[in-house]
Amino acid sequence: MNRGLKEGLEKAFPGASITAAGGTECLVSAGKDSVLSMLAYLRDAGFDHLALVSCVDWIDEQEFELVYVLSPYMKENAVLTGEERMSVILKTRLLRENPEIQTATPIFENAEPYERELHELFGILFRGHKRLTPLFLERKYETPPFRKDFDTRQYAKDIFDSIPAVEEGKK
């Protein structure tokens, strides 16, 4: 892991946990209130590509874990090698009950569809997001369908039991 990056993060964000997660990955855990400033810091440090925003449902802990994956873009068509290929995985936890966090779109515009997806599938509110409209689903669900407490059996029963049976042998 790049020592300068680790020292810079530790100095700028004293409460963050920063560890090496393999040769080219840096794992950072931070509180939700420091995520935006950390994303801006990392972008300015050369991690200018937001590759992914995802979510893990830790139902037993009553938390969601947001995961941001950042990497540097290729510079002037050069192939990145060694530490230049490093990715930063930034994680933060949100309470499952009324989960919300500030949108990352002012820092990374391409966070927009990821946040829409996580809002739709997990019910996370991204404050300040200008367009939290559905991407995939045709209807609203009482419990968002990617939460671990979504009852797929009850959903299938509700949907498919309402379809009339086809009577065999009828002409």
C-alpha positions as CSV (number, residue, x, y, z in Angstrom):
1,M,0.0,0.0,0.0
2,N,1.1,3.5,-0.8
3,R,2.6,4.8,2.5
4,G,2.0,8.5,1.6
5,L,-1.7,7.8,1.0
6,K,-2.1,5.9,4.3
7,E,-0.4,8.7,6.3
8,G,-2.4,11.4,4.5
9,L,-5.7,9.6,5.2
10,E,-4.7,9.0,8.9
11,K,-3.8,12.7,9.3
12,A,-6.9,14.1,7.6
13,F,-9.3,11.5,9.0
14,P,-8.1,10.4,12.5
15,G,-11.1,8.2,13.2
16,A,-10.8,6.2,10.0
17,S,-9.4,2.6,9.9
18,I,-7.0,2.1,7.1
19,T,-5.5,-1.3,6.2
20,A,-3.9,-3.0,3.3
21,A,-6.1,-5.6,1.7
22,G,-3.7,-7.2,-0.7
23,G,-1.0,-5.8,-2.8
24,T,-3.0,-3.2,-4.6
25,E,-6.0,-2.6,-2.4
26,C,-6.5,-0.2,0.5
27,L,-9.4,-0.8,2.8
28,V,-10.8,2.3,4.5
29,S,-13.6,2.3,7.1
30,A,-15.1,5.6,8.1
31,G,-18.2,7.1,9.7
32,K,-20.9,8.2,7.4
33,D,-20.4,11.9,8.2
34,S,-16.8,11.8,6.8
35,V,-17.6,9.9,3.6
36,L,-18.0,12.9,1.3
37,S,-14.9,14.7,2.5
38,M,-13.0,11.4,2.2
39,L,-14.3,10.8,-1.3
40,A,-13.2,14.3,-2.3
41,Y,-9.8,13.8,-0.6
42,L,-9.3,10.5,-2.5
43,R,-10.4,12.0,-5.8
44,D,-7.9,14.8,-5.3
45,A,-5.2,12.2,-4.5
46,G,-5.6,10.7,-7.9
47,F,-8.4,8.2,-7.3
48,D,-10.6,9.9,-9.8
49,H,-12.6,6.9,-11.0
50,L,-15.6,5.8,-8.9
51,A,-15.8,2.2,-10.1
52,L,-18.7,1.0,-8.0
53,V,-21.1,1.8,-5.1
54,S,-22.6,-1.2,-3.5
55,C,-24.4,-2.3,-0.3
56,V,-24.2,-5.2,2.1
57,D,-27.2,-5.9,4.4
58,W,-25.9,-6.9,7.9
59,I,-29.4,-7.7,9.1
60,D,-28.2,-9.3,12.4
61,E,-26.4,-6.0,13.2
62,Q,-29.3,-3.9,12.0
63,E,-26.9,-2.0,9.6
64,F,-26.2,-1.6,5.9
65,E,-22.6,-1.2,4.8
66,L,-22.1,1.1,1.8
67,V,-19.0,0.2,-0.2
68,Y,-17.3,2.7,-2.6
69,V,-14.6,1.4,-4.9
70,L,-12.2,4.0,-6.3
71,S,-9.2,3.7,-8.6
72,P,-7.1,6.0,-10.8
73,Y,-7.9,6.4,-14.5
74,M,-5.2,5.7,-17.0
75,K,-3.0,8.7,-17.4
76,E,-2.1,9.7,-21.0
77,N,-2.6,6.2,-22.3
78,A,0.0,4.9,-20.0
79,V,-0.4,1.4,-18.5
80,L,-0.6,1.7,-14.7
81,T,1.7,-0.6,-12.8
82,G,2.5,-1.5,-9.2
83,E,1.1,1.0,-6.7
84,E,-0.4,3.1,-9.5
85,R,-3.0,0.3,-10.0
86,M,-4.1,0.6,-6.4
87,S,-7.8,0.6,-5.6
88,V,-9.4,2.1,-2.5
89,I,-12.4,0.4,-1.0
90,L,-14.2,2.9,1.3
91,K,-16.8,1.4,3.6
92,T,-19.3,3.0,6.0
93,R,-22.2,1.7,8.0
94,L,-25.8,3.0,8.2
95,L,-28.6,2.0,10.5
96,R,-31.1,-0.2,8.7
97,E,-34.0,1.8,10.2
98,N,-34.4,5.0,8.1
99,P,-31.0,4.6,6.4
100,E,-29.7,7.9,4.9
101,I,-26.5,9.5,3.8
102,Q,-25.6,12.5,1.7
103,T,-25.3,12.0,-2.0
104,A,-21.8,11.6,-3.6
105,T,-22.9,13.0,-6.9
106,P,-21.3,16.5,-6.4
107,I,-17.9,14.7,-6.1
108,F,-18.5,11.8,-8.6
109,E,-21.3,12.4,-11.1
110,N,-21.4,8.7,-12.0
111,A,-22.6,7.9,-8.4
112,E,-26.0,8.9,-9.7
113,P,-27.2,5.5,-11.1
114,Y,-25.6,3.5,-8.2
115,E,-27.4,5.6,-5.6
116,R,-30.7,5.3,-7.5
117,E,-30.2,1.5,-7.5
118,L,-29.4,1.3,-3.8
119,H,-32.4,3.6,-3.0
120,E,-34.7,1.4,-5.0
121,L,-33.4,-2.0,-3.9
122,F,-32.4,-1.3,-0.3
123,G,-34.4,1.8,0.6
124,I,-31.4,4.0,1.3
125,L,-32.1,7.7,1.1
126,F,-29.3,9.7,-0.5
127,R,-30.0,13.3,0.7
128,G,-29.5,15.9,-2.0
129,H,-29.8,13.4,-4.9
130,K,-31.8,15.1,-7.6
131,R,-33.4,12.1,-9.2
132,L,-34.1,9.1,-7.0
133,T,-36.4,7.5,-9.5
134,P,-36.7,3.8,-10.1
135,L,-34.2,2.1,-12.4
136,F,-35.5,-1.5,-12.4
137,L,-38.7,-2.1,-10.6
138,E,-42.2,-1.6,-11.9
139,R,-43.9,-1.3,-8.6
140,K,-43.3,-0.2,-5.0
141,Y,-42.6,-2.8,-2.3
142,E,-43.3,-2.5,1.4
143,T,-39.9,-3.9,2.0
144,P,-37.3,-3.2,-0.7
145,P,-36.4,-6.5,-2.5
146,F,-32.7,-6.7,-1.8
147,R,-33.1,-6.4,2.0
148,K,-32.6,-9.7,3.7
149,D,-36.0,-9.4,5.4
150,F,-37.8,-9.3,2.0
151,D,-40.1,-12.3,2.0
152,T,-39.7,-13.8,-1.5
153,R,-42.0,-16.7,-0.8
154,Q,-44.8,-14.3,0.3
155,Y,-44.1,-12.1,-2.7
156,A,-44.4,-15.1,-5.1
157,K,-47.6,-16.3,-3.4
158,D,-49.2,-12.8,-3.6
159,I,-48.3,-12.5,-7.3
160,F,-48.8,-16.0,-8.7
161,D,-51.7,-17.1,-6.6
162,S,-53.7,-14.3,-8.1
163,I,-53.2,-15.7,-11.7
164,P,-56.2,-17.8,-12.7
165,A,-55.4,-21.5,-13.3
166,V,-55.6,-22.8,-16.9
167,E,-58.1,-25.6,-17.0
168,E,-56.8,-28.6,-18.8
169,G,-58.7,-30.3,-21.6
170,K,-61.0,-27.4,-22.2
171,K,-61.5,-26.7,-25.9
